[in-house]
């Protein structure tokens, strides 16, 4: 194969990093963290869901969601209420502030994505999506099959923390 595969992979990585930078900036400009928009959108679509349901949907641990929910409560984005039928259960609702910020942030995220595909035809987008699906299918193993982006990010973050901890243990 004459094509320099390393160069192609480097370009994909560069695109991913640039996209993440712009998305993180857009989230910060809207006064939320990157991972909070999917939480706000899910809770808005599934009003009065539980943290367990949210954790299941996001494919992340319950403690991870609990931390996010607590942070989002403090900033006035989410509200927790006790279930009237089961006092041990709490339900989540997006506040008006949360709805407004989610809408602004989604608009900013969409603008970034649209800018990235400026000049592409619908056919080219479909073709590109097919290529990406093939690339993913070529590298995904059973460990990651069916996992969404959020659970993959959590896995990557946890592995980086584990690696950093092990490196710290090896220091004399």
C-alpha positions as CSV (number, residue, x, y, z in Angstrom):
1,X,0.0,0.0,0.0
2,X,1.5,3.4,-1.1
3,X,-0.6,5.4,1.3
4,X,1.2,6.4,4.5
5,X,-1.2,4.9,7.1
6,X,0.6,6.6,10.0
7,X,-0.1,10.0,8.3
8,X,-3.8,9.2,7.9
9,X,-4.0,8.1,11.6
10,X,-2.2,11.3,12.6
11,X,-4.7,13.4,10.6
12,X,-7.6,11.6,12.3
13,X,-6.0,12.2,15.7
14,X,-5.4,15.8,14.9
15,X,-9.1,16.3,13.8
16,X,-10.2,14.6,17.0
17,X,-8.1,16.8,19.2
18,X,-9.1,20.0,17.4
19,X,-12.8,19.0,17.7
20,X,-12.4,18.3,21.4
21,X,-10.7,21.7,21.9
22,X,-13.5,23.6,20.2
23,X,-16.2,21.5,22.0
24,X,-14.6,22.1,25.4
25,X,-14.3,25.8,24.7
26,X,-17.9,26.0,23.7
27,X,-19.0,24.2,26.8
28,X,-16.8,26.5,29.0
29,X,-18.3,29.6,27.2
30,X,-21.7,28.3,28.2
31,X,-20.6,27.7,31.8
32,X,-20.9,23.9,31.8
33,X,-18.4,21.0,31.6
34,X,-18.1,19.0,28.4
35,X,-19.9,15.9,29.9
36,X,-22.8,17.8,31.4
37,X,-24.6,18.5,28.1
38,X,-25.5,14.8,27.5
39,X,-26.7,14.6,31.1
40,X,-28.9,17.6,30.7
41,X,-30.3,16.4,27.4
42,X,-31.1,12.9,28.7
43,X,-32.7,14.2,31.9
44,X,-34.7,16.8,29.9
45,X,-36.0,14.0,27.5
46,X,-36.6,11.6,30.5
47,X,-37.9,14.0,33.1
48,X,-37.9,12.6,36.6
49,X,-35.5,9.8,35.8
50,X,-33.3,8.3,38.5
51,X,-29.5,8.6,38.8
52,X,-29.4,4.8,38.2
53,X,-31.3,5.2,34.9
54,X,-29.0,8.0,33.9
55,X,-25.8,6.0,34.8
56,X,-27.1,3.1,32.7
57,X,-27.8,5.3,29.7
58,X,-24.4,7.0,29.9
59,X,-22.8,3.6,30.6
60,X,-20.8,5.0,33.5
61,X,-20.7,4.2,37.2
62,X,-23.3,5.3,39.7
63,X,-20.6,7.2,41.7
64,X,-19.5,9.1,38.6
65,X,-23.1,10.2,37.9
66,X,-23.6,11.1,41.6
67,X,-20.6,13.4,41.5
68,X,-21.8,15.0,38.3
69,X,-25.4,15.4,39.6
70,X,-24.1,17.0,42.8
71,X,-22.0,19.5,40.9
72,X,-24.9,20.3,38.6
73,X,-27.3,20.8,41.5
74,X,-24.8,23.2,43.1
75,X,-24.7,25.3,39.9
76,X,-28.5,25.2,39.5
77,X,-28.7,23.0,36.4
78,X,-30.5,20.0,37.9
79,X,-32.9,19.5,40.7
80,X,-33.4,16.4,42.8
81,X,-36.8,15.6,44.3
82,X,-37.9,12.7,46.4
83,X,-40.3,10.3,44.7
84,X,-43.7,10.6,46.3
85,X,-44.3,6.8,46.0
86,X,-40.8,5.7,47.2
87,X,-39.1,8.0,49.7
88,X,-35.8,6.2,49.2
89,X,-35.8,7.2,45.5
90,X,-34.9,10.6,44.1
91,X,-35.9,11.9,40.7
92,X,-34.0,14.3,38.5
93,X,-35.3,17.4,36.6
94,X,-33.6,20.0,34.5
95,X,-34.0,23.5,35.9
96,X,-34.9,26.5,33.6
97,X,-31.3,27.6,33.9
98,X,-30.2,24.1,32.8
99,X,-32.5,24.1,29.9
100,X,-31.3,27.4,28.7
101,X,-27.6,26.5,29.0
102,X,-28.2,23.1,27.3
103,X,-29.9,24.8,24.4
104,X,-27.1,27.4,24.0
105,X,-24.5,24.7,24.3
106,X,-26.1,22.3,21.8
107,X,-26.4,25.2,19.3
108,X,-22.7,25.9,19.7
109,X,-21.7,22.2,19.4
110,X,-23.8,21.8,16.3
111,X,-22.2,24.9,14.7
112,X,-18.7,23.3,15.3
113,X,-19.9,20.1,13.7
114,X,-21.5,21.9,10.7
115,X,-18.3,24.0,10.2
116,X,-16.2,20.8,10.1
117,X,-18.3,19.4,7.2
118,X,-18.5,22.7,5.2
119,X,-18.3,21.8,1.5
120,X,-19.2,18.2,1.9
121,X,-22.1,16.8,-0.1
122,X,-24.6,14.5,1.6
123,X,-23.2,11.6,-0.4
124,X,-19.7,12.4,0.7
125,X,-20.9,12.5,4.3
126,X,-22.5,9.1,3.9
127,X,-19.4,7.7,2.3
128,X,-17.2,9.1,5.0
129,X,-19.4,7.7,7.7
130,X,-19.1,4.3,6.1
131,X,-15.3,4.5,6.1
132,X,-15.4,5.5,9.8
133,X,-17.7,2.6,10.6
134,X,-15.3,0.2,8.9
135,X,-12.3,1.7,10.8
136,X,-14.1,1.2,14.1
137,X,-15.2,-2.3,13.2
138,X,-11.6,-3.1,12.4
139,X,-10.2,-2.1,15.8
140,X,-13.1,-2.7,18.3
141,X,-12.8,-5.8,20.5
142,X,-15.5,-7.5,22.6
143,X,-14.3,-5.4,25.5
144,X,-15.5,-2.2,23.8
145,X,-18.3,-3.5,21.5
146,X,-21.6,-1.6,22.1
147,X,-20.0,1.0,24.4
148,X,-20.8,4.6,23.9
149,X,-18.5,7.6,23.8
150,X,-18.9,8.5,27.5
151,X,-18.1,5.0,28.8
152,X,-15.0,5.0,26.5
153,X,-13.9,8.3,27.8
154,X,-14.3,7.1,31.4
155,X,-12.3,4.0,30.6
156,X,-9.5,6.1,29.0
157,X,-9.5,8.5,32.0
158,X,-9.4,5.6,34.5
159,X,-6.6,3.9,32.7
160,X,-4.6,7.1,32.6
161,X,-5.1,7.5,36.4
162,X,-4.1,3.9,37.0
163,X,-1.0,4.3,34.8
164,X,-0.1,7.6,36.7
165,X,-0.6,5.8,40.0
166,X,1.6,2.9,39.0
167,X,4.3,5.3,37.7
168,X,4.2,7.0,41.2
169,X,4.6,3.6,42.9
170,X,7.7,2.9,40.8
171,X,9.4,6.2,41.9
172,X,12.2,5.6,44.5
